[in-house]
Amino acid sequence: MVAVCEGRGGVMKPKKYPYSGVAQTNKTTKKEKLELVAFPNIAIRKDMLKHIFSVVKNHDNTTIIYFRVYKIFGAYEEQEFKVNLSYEETMKILNLEVEE
């Protein structure tokens, strides 16, 4: 057991539960929770909406969303997701989420 000084009395008294972690507990707040934008086949984090580069209508009544996540020195990583919704429905969902 590790002796930890409690108080300013200078007396080395061991803590009853030195590794309980009660002081370090981090309760989740509303800001820390993941907020998701839900589509029929995928869900996207709300903070990823700012990385949308383009939204393209596909011929089989689906929509492709292209993301560009910028990295250091102007480089970026491009990702694409296929959403099983029409272009109009996808744009309605995206516009509602951007306004909030």
C-alpha distance (Angstrom), angle and dihedral (degrees) to the residues before:
residue distance angle dihedral
M1 . . .
V2 3.78 . .
A3 3.77 117.8 .
V4 3.79 112.1 -130.6
C5 3.78 123.3 -174.9
E6 3.80 113.5 -121.5
G7 3.78 118.5 -165.6
R8 3.78 129.0 -10.4
G9 3.76 98.4 -74.5
G10 3.77 91.0 101.5
V11 3.78 91.7 -129.5
M12 3.78 112.9 133.7
K13 3.74 103.5 -132.9
P14 3.82 119.7 165.5
K15 3.75 117.7 -122.3
K16 3.76 116.2 -110.9
Y17 3.84 93.5 -127.8
P18 3.82 107.9 12.6
Y19 3.82 96.6 173.9
S20 3.79 101.3 38.0
G21 3.80 93.2 114.9
V22 3.78 93.6 -144.1
A23 3.81 92.8 134.9
Q24 3.81 92.8 49.1
T25 3.82 97.5 50.7
N26 3.75 111.1 127.3
K27 3.78 114.9 -157.7
T28 3.78 115.3 -153.3
T29 3.76 115.8 -114.2
K30 3.77 128.7 -163.6
K31 3.81 91.3 -94.9
E32 3.81 92.5 55.6
K33 3.80 95.9 51.0
L34 3.77 117.5 98.9
E35 3.77 111.4 -111.8
L36 3.78 113.7 -157.1
V37 3.78 135.6 -161.7
A38 3.79 105.5 -141.5
F39 3.78 124.7 -146.1
P40 3.82 124.3 173.8
N41 3.81 94.8 -95.1
I42 3.84 105.9 17.3
A43 3.79 140.6 29.4
I44 3.80 123.2 -145.8
R45 3.79 127.3 -160.7
K46 3.80 112.6 -113.5
D47 3.80 92.3 -125.2
M48 3.82 89.0 60.6
L49 3.82 91.9 62.5
K50 3.80 90.9 82.7
H51 3.83 89.0 62.1
I52 3.83 95.6 58.9
F53 3.80 108.2 125.5
S54 3.79 101.2 178.9
V55 3.79 143.3 -13.7
V56 3.81 115.7 -144.0
K57 3.80 129.5 -167.5
N58 3.79 112.4 -130.8
H59 3.83 124.5 -149.9
D60 3.83 95.2 -117.1
N61 3.85 93.8 62.1
T62 3.79 93.6 -94.0
T63 3.79 131.1 115.3
I64 3.80 130.2 -133.5
I65 3.82 118.2 -149.0
Y66 3.81 116.7 -159.1
F67 3.81 120.1 -156.0
R68 3.79 127.1 -165.0
V69 3.80 113.4 -164.0
Y70 3.79 107.5 -167.7
K71 3.78 120.3 -139.4
I72 3.80 135.6 -176.6
F73 3.84 120.8 -44.3
G74 3.80 96.6 13.5
A75 3.80 95.9 -60.7
Y76 3.78 118.8 134.2
E77 3.77 140.5 -171.2
E78 3.79 117.0 -132.9
Q79 3.80 123.1 -150.6
E80 3.77 131.6 175.8
F81 3.80 131.4 -157.0
K82 3.77 128.0 -166.9
V83 3.80 113.9 -140.8
N84 3.80 120.0 -161.5
L85 3.80 94.1 -136.8
S86 3.77 134.0 92.2
Y87 3.78 118.0 -95.2
E88 3.80 92.6 -108.5
E89 3.81 94.0 51.4
T90 3.80 91.5 47.4
M91 3.80 91.9 50.8
K92 3.82 91.0 49.5
I93 3.81 90.9 54.7
L94 3.80 93.5 44.9
N95 3.82 93.2 47.5
L96 3.80 91.9 50.0
E97 3.80 91.3 52.1
V98 3.80 95.0 46.9
E99 3.83 92.9 52.1
E100 3.83 93.9 55.4
